[in-house]
Amino acid sequence: MPFVQSCDVSKKNQLTFNVQEKLMVGYYVKDNKSYALCQDGSSIEIDEQYLNIIVHFPLLSNFNAKQKKQLCEQFQKHRKVLTRELVKSLQKSYLIKQVMIKICLKSQCKMGILFIPI
């Protein structure tokens, strides 16, 4: 259960489970293995039997460790806007360096292009 953030169990007339999943920011490939990058900064190796879930999340290509950390920090800071639904709408994410030496996350969305400064 690596994608479970928390789980609460309660019992009144019936047994109730409240499961909170970690927010997956995207995925990346390293040494021929796929990893989920979660909002909390953790990376979880995705077992082959679960590779079908990554099609719903953006591929984070050419991100170094520092950039992945900065991305997660932005997702934590703006968690009300950067939701699971938004993440799933992203097709591909990659970094571009602008002339002003500012790094921006350029994400091609189904509706257009979204810039999130990091």
Backbone as CSV, one residue per row, in Angstrom:
resi,resn,N_x,N_y,N_z,CA_x,CA_y,CA_z,C_x,C_y,C_z
1,MET,0.815,-1.192,0.000,0.000,0.000,0.000,0.862,1.260,0.000
2,PRO,1.798,1.355,-0.928,2.706,2.513,-0.929,2.040,3.831,-1.306
3,PHE,0.868,3.795,-1.942,0.201,5.027,-2.354,-0.821,5.515,-1.327
4,VAL,-0.875,4.879,-0.172,-1.816,5.279,0.866,-1.159,6.315,1.777
5,GLN,-1.776,7.487,1.870,-1.294,8.549,2.752,-1.716,8.257,4.187
6,SER,-3.000,7.907,4.352,-3.521,7.594,5.678,-4.772,6.739,5.526
7,CYS,-5.116,6.062,6.606,-6.322,5.245,6.623,-6.925,5.314,8.026
8,ASP,-8.183,5.729,8.096,-8.896,5.793,9.373,-10.016,4.767,9.348
9,VAL,-10.187,4.085,10.460,-11.237,3.083,10.583,-12.156,3.498,11.721
10,SER,-13.463,3.434,11.468,-14.422,3.737,12.524,-15.539,2.695,12.502
11,LYS,-16.149,2.534,13.666,-17.237,1.565,13.758,-18.351,2.160,14.604
12,LYS,-19.494,2.314,13.983,-20.713,2.681,14.707,-21.672,1.524,14.470
13,ASN,-22.546,1.673,13.505,-23.409,0.551,13.125,-22.738,-0.335,12.082
14,GLN,-21.733,0.238,11.451,-20.996,-0.507,10.431,-19.534,-0.097,10.467
15,LEU,-18.699,-0.910,9.869,-17.271,-0.635,9.795,-17.007,0.277,8.599
16,THR,-16.354,1.408,8.834,-16.097,2.393,7.781,-14.595,2.647,7.662
17,PHE,-14.100,2.627,6.431,-12.704,2.922,6.143,-12.634,4.222,5.353
18,ASN,-11.789,5.136,5.791,-11.544,6.377,5.065,-10.082,6.369,4.649
19,VAL,-9.845,6.145,3.349,-8.486,6.012,2.829,-8.132,7.261,2.034
20,GLN,-7.014,7.884,2.382,-6.487,9.027,1.646,-5.269,8.551,0.861
21,GLU,-5.305,8.746,-0.453,-4.171,8.358,-1.285,-3.173,9.509,-1.381
22,LYS,-1.906,9.155,-1.619,-0.907,10.174,-1.905,-1.206,10.740,-3.285
23,LEU,-0.947,12.025,-3.444,-1.126,12.643,-4.753,0.113,12.376,-5.593
24,MET,-0.094,11.740,-6.722,0.996,11.464,-7.650,1.145,12.671,-8.565
25,VAL,2.331,13.283,-8.556,2.625,14.462,-9.356,2.883,14.064,-10.806
26,GLY,3.535,12.943,-10.989,3.895,12.448,-12.314,4.733,11.208,-12.141
27,TYR,5.338,10.786,-13.232,6.225,9.633,-13.143,7.472,9.885,-13.967
28,TYR,8.505,9.141,-13.657,9.753,9.243,-14.403,10.364,7.856,-14.523
29,VAL,11.280,7.732,-15.462,11.957,6.462,-15.700,13.438,6.654,-15.389
30,LYS,13.974,5.748,-14.588,15.384,5.783,-14.222,15.900,4.348,-14.214
31,ASP,16.981,4.105,-14.934,17.578,2.768,-15.017,16.548,1.724,-15.437
32,ASN,15.742,2.070,-16.440,14.712,1.176,-17.002,13.631,0.778,-16.008
33,LYS,13.442,1.560,-14.957,12.376,1.333,-13.990,11.524,2.588,-13.915
34,SER,10.221,2.396,-13.741,9.293,3.525,-13.638,9.030,3.841,-12.173
35,TYR,9.022,5.146,-11.867,8.798,5.613,-10.499,7.696,6.663,-10.489
36,ALA,6.843,6.595,-9.485,5.844,7.635,-9.253,6.482,8.682,-8.351
37,LEU,6.329,9.948,-8.702,6.776,11.045,-7.848,5.544,11.582,-7.142
38,CYS,5.538,11.495,-5.830,4.378,11.910,-5.039,4.566,13.327,-4.520
39,GLN,3.445,13.974,-4.200,3.449,15.356,-3.729,4.333,15.551,-2.502
40,ASP,4.424,14.538,-1.659,5.234,14.662,-0.439,6.732,14.519,-0.706
41,GLY,7.108,14.339,-1.983,8.520,14.232,-2.354,9.032,12.815,-2.437
42,SER,8.233,11.859,-2.042,8.675,10.466,-2.104,8.554,9.934,-3.528
43,SER,9.418,8.986,-3.852,9.366,8.287,-5.127,9.087,6.821,-4.841
44,ILE,8.158,6.269,-5.589,7.763,4.884,-5.379,7.934,4.129,-6.690
45,GLU,8.705,3.050,-6.647,8.865,2.235,-7.846,7.525,1.590,-8.187
46,ILE,7.179,1.651,-9.460,5.903,1.097,-9.909,6.153,-0.304,-10.447
47,ASP,5.552,-1.279,-9.800,5.663,-2.667,-10.219,5.036,-2.819,-11.609
48,GLU,5.581,-3.721,-12.405,5.107,-3.900,-13.781,3.605,-4.112,-13.881
49,GLN,3.027,-4.810,-12.937,1.585,-5.085,-13.007,0.738,-3.827,-12.844
50,TYR,1.341,-2.728,-12.364,0.607,-1.477,-12.163,1.002,-0.381,-13.147
51,LEU,1.756,-0.726,-14.173,2.206,0.286,-15.124,1.050,0.962,-15.859
52,ASN,-0.108,0.321,-15.907,-1.247,0.930,-16.595,-1.744,2.194,-15.903
53,ILE,-1.414,2.408,-14.636,-1.883,3.623,-13.953,-1.120,4.866,-14.382
54,ILE,0.106,4.696,-14.865,0.899,5.892,-15.176,0.427,6.609,-16.427
55,VAL,-0.400,5.964,-17.234,-0.898,6.651,-18.433,-1.772,7.835,-18.064
56,HIS,-2.221,7.905,-16.828,-3.080,9.001,-16.380,-2.287,10.168,-15.797
57,PHE,-0.967,10.070,-15.796,-0.123,11.079,-15.163,0.970,11.526,-16.127
58,PRO,1.473,12.749,-15.953,2.494,13.260,-16.877,3.853,12.592,-16.679
59,LEU,4.532,12.405,-17.794,5.909,11.927,-17.776,6.809,13.113,-17.459
60,LEU,7.607,13.003,-16.428,8.527,14.069,-16.025,9.887,13.740,-16.612
61,SER,10.145,14.266,-17.785,11.409,13.956,-18.445,12.408,15.085,-18.224
62,ASN,13.665,14.721,-18.097,14.769,15.671,-17.925,14.697,16.480,-16.633
63,PHE,14.102,15.930,-15.598,14.078,16.571,-14.287,15.211,15.977,-13.453
64,ASN,16.049,16.828,-12.877,17.047,16.312,-11.941,16.425,16.262,-10.544
65,ALA,17.161,15.754,-9.577,16.628,15.575,-8.218,16.174,16.906,-7.608
66,LYS,16.950,17.965,-7.813,16.597,19.274,-7.258,15.304,19.794,-7.871
67,GLN,15.144,19.624,-9.161,13.940,20.097,-9.844,12.706,19.297,-9.409
68,LYS,12.868,18.000,-9.189,11.757,17.180,-8.693,11.344,17.652,-7.306
69,LYS,12.333,17.980,-6.476,12.044,18.479,-5.133,11.298,19.808,-5.204
70,GLN,11.743,20.715,-6.079,11.084,22.011,-6.248,9.654,21.824,-6.756
71,LEU,9.462,20.892,-7.661,8.136,20.616,-8.182,7.205,20.157,-7.062
72,CYS,7.673,19.248,-6.239,6.869,18.749,-5.113,6.558,19.865,-4.124
73,GLU,7.516,20.737,-3.880,7.289,21.872,-2.974,6.178,22.769,-3.508
74,GLN,6.148,22.982,-4.824,5.096,23.806,-5.418,3.738,23.125,-5.300
75,PHE,3.725,21.809,-5.467,2.466,21.076,-5.321,1.969,21.125,-3.881
76,GLN,2.878,21.105,-2.921,2.472,21.210,-1.519,1.972,22.624,-1.215
77,LYS,2.664,23.609,-1.731,2.315,25.006,-1.477,0.974,25.383,-2.106
78,HIS,0.680,24.831,-3.273,-0.530,25.192,-4.026,-1.475,23.998,-4.154
79,ARG,-1.632,23.239,-3.082,-2.405,21.998,-3.157,-3.878,22.199,-3.476
80,LYS,-4.413,23.387,-3.217,-5.827,23.629,-3.547,-6.039,23.766,-5.052
81,VAL,-5.014,24.246,-5.758,-5.105,24.444,-7.203,-4.551,23.231,-7.955
82,LEU,-3.440,22.706,-7.477,-2.772,21.592,-8.148,-3.358,20.276,-7.643
83,THR,-4.515,19.945,-8.152,-5.279,18.792,-7.697,-5.006,17.559,-8.545
84,ARG,-5.518,16.429,-8.101,-5.406,15.169,-8.844,-6.010,15.329,-10.246
85,GLU,-7.133,16.025,-10.353,-7.787,16.218,-11.643,-6.896,17.001,-12.603
86,LEU,-6.234,18.043,-12.082,-5.323,18.822,-12.921,-4.146,17.966,-13.363
87,VAL,-3.577,17.222,-12.433,-2.425,16.383,-12.758,-2.799,15.383,-13.845
88,LYS,-3.958,14.796,-13.732,-4.386,13.810,-14.736,-4.616,14.446,-16.100
89,SER,-4.885,15.757,-16.141,-5.126,16.424,-17.415,-3.832,16.776,-18.149
90,LEU,-2.713,16.699,-17.458,-1.433,17.029,-18.079,-0.989,15.874,-18.967
91,GLN,-0.578,16.183,-20.161,-0.131,15.126,-21.067,1.373,14.884,-20.948
92,LYS,2.143,15.939,-20.926,3.589,15.797,-20.814,4.140,17.034,-20.139
93,SER,5.094,16.841,-19.253,5.732,17.967,-18.573,7.225,17.933,-18.860
94,TYR,7.783,19.072,-19.086,9.217,19.154,-19.251,9.675,20.560,-18.876
95,LEU,10.936,20.682,-18.537,11.461,21.982,-18.107,12.042,22.735,-19.286
96,ILE,11.803,24.048,-19.296,12.458,24.921,-20.251,13.076,26.066,-19.469
97,LYS,14.257,26.494,-19.889,14.910,27.626,-19.234,14.647,28.864,-20.072
98,GLN,14.107,29.880,-19.445,13.815,31.120,-20.144,15.026,32.037,-20.083
99,VAL,15.001,33.068,-20.921,16.106,34.009,-21.020,16.428,34.635,-19.672
100,MET,15.442,34.857,-18.830,15.645,35.506,-17.540,16.137,34.538,-16.481
101,ILE,16.662,33.369,-16.878,17.201,32.346,-15.985,16.163,31.876,-14.967
102,LYS,14.905,31.983,-15.317,13.831,31.520,-14.461,13.400,30.158,-14.984
103,ILE,13.285,29.196,-14.109,12.851,27.872,-14.547,11.341,27.789,-14.380
104,CYS,10.673,27.373,-15.427,9.230,27.214,-15.381,8.878,25.790,-15.781
105,LEU,7.823,25.295,-15.225,7.293,24.014,-15.642,6.310,24.302,-16.761
106,LYS,6.617,23.766,-17.931,5.731,23.977,-19.067,4.951,22.678,-19.253
107,SER,3.671,22.751,-19.113,2.834,21.564,-19.203,1.831,21.726,-20.317
108,GLN,1.830,20.778,-21.205,0.877,20.825,-22.287,-0.394,20.131,-21.812
109,CYS,-1.458,20.901,-21.694,-2.729,20.384,-21.192,-3.657,20.090,-22.359
110,LYS,-4.723,19.434,-22.039,-5.733,19.150,-23.047,-6.343,20.443,-23.566
111,MET,-6.350,21.488,-22.732,-6.981,22.744,-23.128,-5.961,23.777,-23.601
112,GLY,-4.691,23.504,-23.554,-3.701,24.493,-23.955,-2.412,24.307,-23.193
113,ILE,-1.751,25.401,-22.885,-0.455,25.344,-22.198,-0.586,26.082,-20.879
114,LEU,-0.057,25.466,-19.829,-0.121,26.009,-18.480,1.310,26.211,-17.991
115,PHE,1.626,27.383,-17.469,2.947,27.644,-16.914,2.837,27.725,-15.400
116,ILE,3.633,26.926,-14.704,3.669,26.960,-13.252,5.112,27.292,-12.857
117,PRO,5.384,28.488,-12.342,6.759,28.837,-11.970,7.246,28.004,-10.792
118,ILE,8.486,27.538,-10.899,9.089,26.807,-9.770,10.471,27.347,-9.497
